Amino acid sequence: MRRIKIFTLLFVMLFTGIKVNAQSDATIGEVLGQNLEYNVISTAVPFMSIAPDARSSAMGDVGVSTSPDVYSMHWNPAKYAFIQEDFSVGLAYSPWLRTLVNDMNIAYLGMAKRVSPKSTVAATMRYFTLGDINYRDPNNEDLGTYSPNEWAVDVAYSRKLGKYISGSVAGRFIYSNLTQGIDTYSKPAVSVAADVAVYYTRDVEWFNNIGANISWGAAITNIGSKMNYDESTLDKDFIPTNLRFGPTLKLDIDDYNSLAFSVDFNKLLVPTPPTYYADSVGANGGPVIAAGMDNEVGLVQGMIQSFYDAPGGFKEELKEFTLGFGAEYWYNQVFTVRGGFFHEAQMKGNRRYVTLGAGLRYNVFSLDVSYLIPVNNTATSGQNPLENTLRFSLTFNIDKWADNTKLEKVE
């Protein structure tokens, strides 16, 4: 189990890009061996928090209130009720952390189908492979080469609740196999989770001679059971339950040009690790909490206390919100360019990067690409693990293909 914990912690550090410093035996006097400059909230299956598609990742990882597409499952499944296409299929792919390894990848497959004027169903599958890893025991004996992987499948039902508003529920199954059974008691971890979401959109007359649309969305995703990788213990890890909300303003400048601005706020609904007194033993045999709250709690209690349990108080709680800002320009609904910025407090992971991207829509196909540019080099090597991250998305609107085929036959 120790190797599992170490491996998971390493992956979390690589994902966040946090700088790892040596910790003193007592950072602030009586506090037990903790570096209080960093208090990152770690979870199982952090790949569930990675933006899967090129469009949203090009806009600073925003998507809770942008116009709906086949990739809305990750951001806000309630958007599906307003999707324009009758049937869409999308495939997204990203080589991950290529500055560190050359065979880590994320693939994402999604589909959305309108079943009535008010209702849409959708399903997606996300697959994450960590590449080939050579495992060794404490004596440095070769245990073989394995390919750890994680995946998740989900389905959603989205329905219009009124002319301008929709709601959605989604269910999800998550599977994580990090050790490939090399330990006697190690096992794949599984979880079942759900999402609840709401989306609002309507045209407004705020500007003279310019059409405008205002949208906002809110979603709580990955509300699910904790995960256990070891049959010999009852210890379990939280999955990345997340609150996301924000607005989008779209401006139809003229018949050919449109511009949209979006903002997303995110917060993990997972307990914050407390700090402990050094050389203390509590009633449960562990150290005594110096600040914060016990994070070994259940799902519901963890979601609630995540708003007020930070050791640094309200100031630290505010740092647990991440901010994404994005803009999207379309010309004639054929060509688009995008840009954005993502910010995370240094104490909570220190991810800060600029994103760029472009897209082309031709007949029934859409192709999008995004590129990530870190603005901070936090790794000890001087490079950011997220540097040179590329994502690609290909979307196929089958309903339009069918309509065009019928039209050609008639002509």
DOBAZA-582396 format. One record per residue (C-alpha): residue number from 1; chain; x, y, z. Coordinates in Angstrom, 1 decimal, padded with zeros to 4 digits. Layout:
! residues N
num chaine x y z
NUM A X Y Z
...
***
This chain:
! residues 411
num chaine x y z
1 A 000.0 000.0 000.0
2 A 002.9 002.3 000.7
3 A 004.0 002.2 -003.0
4 A 000.4 003.0 -004.0
5 A 000.3 006.1 -001.8
6 A 003.7 007.3 -003.0
7 A 002.8 006.7 -006.6
8 A -000.5 008.6 -006.2
9 A 001.2 011.5 -004.4
10 A 003.8 011.7 -007.1
11 A 001.1 011.9 -009.8
12 A -000.8 014.6 -007.9
13 A 002.4 016.7 -007.7
14 A 003.0 016.3 -011.4
15 A -000.6 017.2 -012.2
16 A -000.6 020.4 -010.1
17 A 003.0 021.4 -011.0
18 A 003.7 022.3 -007.4
19 A 007.3 023.0 -006.3
20 A 008.4 020.4 -003.8
21 A 010.5 021.7 -000.9
22 A 012.1 019.9 001.9
23 A 010.0 020.1 005.1
24 A 011.4 021.0 008.5
25 A 010.6 018.8 011.5
26 A 008.5 021.6 012.9
27 A 007.7 024.3 010.4
28 A 006.0 026.6 012.9
29 A 007.2 025.5 016.3
30 A 004.7 022.9 017.6
31 A 003.3 022.0 014.2
32 A 004.3 018.5 013.0
33 A 006.7 018.3 010.1
34 A 004.4 020.2 007.6
35 A 005.2 022.9 005.1
36 A 002.5 025.4 005.7
37 A 003.3 027.3 002.6
38 A 001.6 024.6 000.6
39 A -001.6 022.8 001.7
40 A -002.8 021.1 -001.5
41 A -006.0 019.1 -001.4
42 A -005.2 015.7 -002.9
43 A -007.7 013.2 -004.2
44 A -007.9 009.8 -005.9
45 A -008.3 009.8 -009.7
46 A -007.1 013.4 -010.3
47 A -007.4 012.7 -014.1
48 A -011.2 013.3 -013.6
49 A -010.3 017.0 -013.1
50 A -008.4 017.4 -016.3
51 A -010.1 019.4 -019.1
52 A -010.8 016.8 -021.8
53 A -011.6 018.8 -024.9
54 A -009.7 021.4 -027.0
55 A -012.4 024.0 -027.1
56 A -012.7 024.6 -023.3
57 A -009.0 024.0 -022.6
58 A -008.2 026.8 -025.1
59 A -010.4 029.1 -023.1
60 A -008.6 028.8 -019.8
61 A -010.4 025.6 -018.7
62 A -013.9 027.2 -018.7
63 A -017.1 025.6 -019.8
64 A -019.9 025.7 -017.2
65 A -021.8 028.4 -019.1
66 A -020.4 028.3 -022.7
67 A -022.6 027.3 -025.6
68 A -023.4 023.6 -025.4
69 A -021.5 020.9 -027.4
70 A -020.9 017.2 -027.2
71 A -018.2 017.7 -024.5
72 A -020.6 019.4 -022.0
73 A -020.6 016.3 -019.7
74 A -017.3 017.3 -018.0
75 A -018.4 021.0 -017.5
76 A -022.1 021.1 -017.1
77 A -024.4 018.3 -018.4
78 A -027.5 020.6 -018.2
79 A -026.2 022.4 -021.3
80 A -027.2 019.4 -023.4
81 A -030.8 020.4 -023.3
82 A -030.0 023.5 -025.5
83 A -027.6 021.7 -027.9
84 A -028.4 022.7 -031.5
85 A -027.5 019.4 -033.1
86 A -029.8 016.4 -033.0
87 A -027.0 013.8 -032.8
88 A -023.3 014.5 -032.2
89 A -020.2 012.4 -031.6
90 A -016.9 013.8 -030.4
91 A -013.4 012.4 -029.9
92 A -010.7 014.3 -027.9
93 A -007.1 013.3 -027.4
94 A -004.2 014.8 -025.4
95 A -000.6 013.7 -024.9
96 A -000.2 014.4 -021.1
97 A 002.9 015.7 -019.3
98 A 005.1 015.1 -022.4
99 A 008.0 017.1 -020.9
100 A 008.3 014.3 -018.3
101 A 007.2 011.1 -020.1
102 A 006.5 010.2 -023.7
103 A 003.6 007.7 -023.4
104 A 001.0 009.2 -021.0
105 A -002.3 010.0 -022.8
106 A -005.9 011.0 -022.2
107 A -008.6 010.0 -024.6
108 A -012.3 011.1 -024.4
109 A -015.2 009.9 -026.4
110 A -018.7 011.5 -026.2
111 A -022.1 011.4 -027.8
112 A -025.3 013.4 -027.3
113 A -028.8 012.6 -028.8
114 A -031.9 014.7 -028.5
115 A -034.8 012.5 -027.7
116 A -037.5 015.2 -027.6
117 A -037.8 019.0 -028.1
118 A -037.1 019.4 -024.3
119 A -034.8 016.4 -023.5
120 A -031.4 015.2 -024.5
121 A -029.4 012.1 -023.4
122 A -025.6 011.9 -023.5
123 A -022.8 009.4 -022.7
124 A -019.1 009.7 -022.5
125 A -016.0 007.6 -021.8
126 A -012.7 008.9 -020.5
127 A -009.5 006.8 -020.6
128 A -006.2 007.7 -019.0
129 A -003.0 005.7 -019.4
130 A 000.1 006.4 -017.5
131 A 002.3 004.6 -020.0
132 A 004.7 001.7 -019.3
133 A 006.2 001.8 -015.8
134 A 008.8 -000.6 -014.4
135 A 008.0 -001.6 -010.8
136 A 010.7 -002.5 -008.3
137 A 010.5 -003.7 -004.7
138 A 012.3 -002.1 -001.7
139 A 015.4 -004.1 -002.6
140 A 015.3 -002.8 -006.1
141 A 014.4 -006.2 -007.5
142 A 012.5 -006.0 -010.9
143 A 008.8 -006.7 -010.5
144 A 008.0 -006.3 -014.2
145 A 006.7 -003.6 -016.5
146 A 003.1 -002.6 -016.4
147 A 000.7 -000.1 -017.9
148 A -001.4 001.5 -015.1
149 A -004.6 003.0 -016.4
150 A -007.8 004.7 -015.2
151 A -011.1 005.2 -016.9
152 A -014.7 006.4 -016.4
153 A -018.0 006.1 -018.2
154 A -021.0 008.2 -017.6
155 A -024.5 008.9 -018.8
156 A -026.6 012.0 -018.4
157 A -030.2 013.2 -018.9
158 A -030.8 016.8 -019.5
159 A -034.2 018.5 -019.7
160 A -035.5 022.1 -020.3
161 A -037.3 023.3 -017.2
162 A -038.5 026.4 -018.9
163 A -037.9 028.6 -021.9
164 A -034.5 029.7 -020.6
165 A -033.4 027.2 -018.0
166 A -032.5 023.5 -017.9
167 A -031.4 020.9 -015.4
168 A -029.5 017.6 -015.5
169 A -028.5 014.6 -013.5
170 A -025.6 012.3 -014.5
171 A -024.3 009.0 -013.3
172 A -020.7 007.8 -013.5
173 A -018.6 004.7 -012.9
174 A -014.9 005.2 -012.2
175 A -012.2 002.5 -012.3
176 A -008.5 003.0 -011.3
177 A -005.8 000.3 -011.6
178 A -002.5 001.9 -010.5
179 A -000.5 -001.1 -009.3
180 A -001.7 -003.9 -011.7
181 A -001.9 -006.2 -008.7
182 A 001.8 -006.3 -007.9
183 A 001.2 -006.0 -004.1
184 A -000.4 -008.9 -002.2
185 A -003.3 -006.7 -001.0
186 A -003.4 -004.1 -003.7
187 A -006.5 -004.0 -005.9
188 A -008.1 -001.8 -008.5
189 A -010.3 001.0 -006.9
190 A -013.8 001.7 -008.1
191 A -016.3 004.4 -007.4
192 A -019.9 005.4 -008.4
193 A -020.6 009.1 -008.6
194 A -023.3 011.5 -009.7
195 A -023.6 015.1 -011.1
196 A -026.3 017.7 -010.6
197 A -026.3 020.8 -012.8
198 A -028.4 023.8 -014.0
199 A -028.0 026.0 -017.0
200 A -029.7 029.3 -018.0
201 A -029.5 031.2 -021.3
202 A -031.4 033.9 -023.0
203 A -031.0 036.8 -025.4
204 A -030.8 040.3 -024.0
205 A -031.0 043.8 -025.5
206 A -028.2 045.4 -023.6
207 A -026.4 047.0 -026.5
208 A -027.5 049.1 -029.5
209 A -027.2 047.4 -032.8
210 A -025.5 044.4 -031.3
211 A -027.3 041.1 -030.4
212 A -026.3 039.7 -027.1
213 A -026.9 036.5 -025.1
214 A -026.2 036.0 -021.4
215 A -025.8 032.5 -019.9
216 A -024.8 031.1 -016.5
217 A -024.4 027.7 -015.2
218 A -023.6 025.8 -012.0
219 A -022.7 022.1 -011.5
220 A -021.6 019.9 -008.7
221 A -019.8 016.9 -010.2
222 A -018.3 013.6 -009.0
223 A -020.5 013.3 -005.9
224 A -019.5 009.8 -005.2
225 A -018.0 007.1 -002.9
226 A -014.5 007.2 -001.7
227 A -011.9 004.8 -003.2
228 A -009.8 002.1 -001.6
229 A -006.7 000.5 -003.2
230 A -005.8 -001.9 -000.4
231 A -007.7 -004.9 000.8
232 A -005.8 -004.9 004.1
233 A -007.1 -001.5 005.3
234 A -010.3 000.5 005.5
235 A -008.6 003.7 004.5
236 A -010.3 005.4 001.6
237 A -009.5 008.5 -000.5
238 A -012.0 011.1 -001.7
239 A -012.7 011.5 -005.4
240 A -012.5 015.1 -006.8
241 A -016.1 016.3 -006.0
242 A -016.2 019.8 -007.5
243 A -018.3 022.9 -007.5
244 A -018.2 024.9 -010.7
245 A -020.2 028.1 -011.6
246 A -019.9 031.2 -013.8
247 A -021.4 033.4 -016.5
248 A -020.9 033.8 -020.3
249 A -021.7 036.9 -022.4
250 A -021.9 036.4 -026.2
251 A -022.0 039.4 -028.6
252 A -023.3 038.9 -032.2
253 A -021.4 041.9 -033.7
254 A -022.9 041.4 -037.1
255 A -024.0 038.5 -039.4
256 A -020.5 037.2 -039.7
257 A -018.7 038.0 -036.4
258 A -019.4 037.0 -032.8
259 A -017.4 037.2 -029.6
260 A -018.0 035.5 -026.3
261 A -016.4 036.0 -022.8
262 A -016.7 033.4 -020.1
263 A -015.6 033.1 -016.4
264 A -015.5 029.9 -014.4
265 A -015.0 029.5 -010.6
266 A -014.1 026.1 -009.2
267 A -013.8 024.7 -005.7
268 A -013.1 021.1 -004.7
269 A -015.7 019.9 -002.2
270 A -013.1 017.8 -000.4
271 A -011.9 018.4 003.2
272 A -008.7 020.4 003.6
273 A -005.8 018.6 005.3
274 A -005.3 019.9 008.9
275 A -002.1 020.7 010.7
276 A -001.0 018.7 013.7
277 A 001.0 019.3 016.9
278 A 004.3 017.6 017.0
279 A 004.9 014.8 019.5
280 A 001.2 014.5 020.4
281 A -001.0 011.5 020.6
282 A -004.8 011.8 020.5
283 A -007.5 009.5 021.6
284 A -007.4 007.7 018.3
285 A -003.7 007.1 018.5
286 A -002.8 009.7 015.9
287 A -001.4 013.3 016.4
288 A -003.6 016.0 017.8
289 A -004.9 018.6 015.3
290 A -003.4 022.0 015.7
291 A -005.6 023.9 013.2
292 A -008.3 022.9 010.8
293 A -010.6 019.9 011.1
294 A -010.4 016.1 010.9
295 A -010.5 015.2 007.2
296 A -011.2 011.5 007.8
297 A -015.0 012.0 007.4
298 A -017.8 010.7 005.1
299 A -018.8 012.1 001.7
300 A -021.6 014.4 002.8
301 A -019.8 015.7 005.9
302 A -016.7 016.3 003.7
303 A -018.6 018.3 001.1
304 A -020.1 020.5 003.8
305 A -017.0 021.1 005.9
306 A -014.9 021.8 002.8
307 A -016.2 025.4 003.0
308 A -014.9 026.1 006.5
309 A -012.2 023.6 007.5
310 A -009.0 025.2 006.2
311 A -006.3 025.6 008.8
312 A -005.7 029.1 007.7
313 A -009.3 030.1 008.1
314 A -011.4 032.1 005.6
315 A -008.3 033.5 003.9
316 A -007.1 030.0 003.0
317 A -010.7 029.0 002.0
318 A -010.7 031.7 -000.6
319 A -007.4 030.4 -002.0
320 A -009.2 027.1 -002.7
321 A -011.2 028.7 -005.5
322 A -009.6 028.5 -009.0
323 A -010.4 031.1 -011.7
324 A -010.6 030.5 -015.4
325 A -011.2 033.3 -017.9
326 A -011.8 032.7 -021.6
327 A -012.8 034.4 -024.9
328 A -014.0 032.9 -028.2
329 A -014.2 034.6 -031.5
330 A -016.2 033.1 -034.5
331 A -016.1 034.2 -038.1
332 A -019.2 033.1 -040.1
333 A -019.5 030.1 -037.8
334 A -016.7 028.5 -039.8
335 A -013.4 029.6 -038.2
336 A -012.7 030.4 -034.5
337 A -009.8 031.6 -032.4
338 A -009.8 031.2 -028.6
339 A -007.7 032.4 -025.6
340 A -007.8 032.2 -021.9
341 A -006.1 032.2 -018.5
342 A -006.2 029.9 -015.6
343 A -005.2 030.8 -012.0
344 A -004.7 028.7 -008.9
345 A -003.3 030.0 -005.6
346 A 000.3 029.0 -005.0
347 A -000.7 027.4 -001.7
348 A -003.2 025.1 -003.4
349 A -001.2 023.9 -006.4
350 A 000.2 026.9 -008.2
351 A -001.1 026.2 -011.6
352 A -001.1 029.4 -013.7
353 A -001.2 029.3 -017.5
354 A -002.3 031.0 -020.6
355 A -004.2 029.0 -023.2
356 A -004.6 029.5 -026.9
357 A -006.5 027.6 -029.6
358 A -008.3 027.6 -032.9
359 A -011.0 025.6 -034.6
360 A -012.4 025.0 -038.1
361 A -016.0 023.9 -038.9
362 A -016.6 022.4 -042.3
363 A -020.0 021.0 -043.2
364 A -020.6 018.2 -040.6
365 A -017.0 018.2 -039.1
366 A -015.4 020.4 -036.5
367 A -011.7 020.2 -035.7
368 A -010.3 022.1 -032.6
369 A -006.8 022.4 -031.1
370 A -005.5 024.0 -028.0
371 A -002.1 024.8 -026.6
372 A -001.1 025.6 -023.0
373 A 001.6 028.0 -021.9
374 A 002.6 028.0 -018.2
375 A 003.5 031.4 -016.8
376 A 005.3 029.9 -013.8
377 A 008.1 027.4 -013.7
378 A 007.6 025.6 -010.4
379 A 009.4 022.4 -010.9
380 A 012.9 022.1 -009.5
381 A 014.2 021.5 -013.1
382 A 013.0 024.9 -014.1
383 A 010.4 023.4 -016.4
384 A 006.7 023.2 -015.7
385 A 005.2 019.7 -016.2
386 A 002.3 021.2 -018.1
387 A 004.5 022.9 -020.6
388 A 003.7 022.2 -024.3
389 A 000.4 020.5 -023.5
390 A -001.7 020.0 -026.7
391 A -005.3 018.9 -027.0
392 A -007.2 017.9 -030.1
393 A -010.9 017.4 -030.6
394 A -012.9 016.1 -033.6
395 A -016.6 016.5 -033.7
396 A -019.1 014.9 -036.1
397 A -022.7 016.1 -036.3
398 A -024.5 013.1 -037.7
399 A -027.9 014.8 -038.0
400 A -026.5 017.4 -040.4
401 A -024.8 014.6 -042.4
402 A -028.1 012.8 -042.6
403 A -029.9 015.9 -043.7
404 A -027.3 016.7 -046.4
405 A -027.5 013.1 -047.7
406 A -031.3 013.3 -048.0
407 A -031.0 016.7 -049.8
408 A -028.5 015.3 -052.3
409 A -030.8 012.4 -053.1
410 A -033.7 014.7 -053.7
411 A -031.7 016.9 -056.0
***
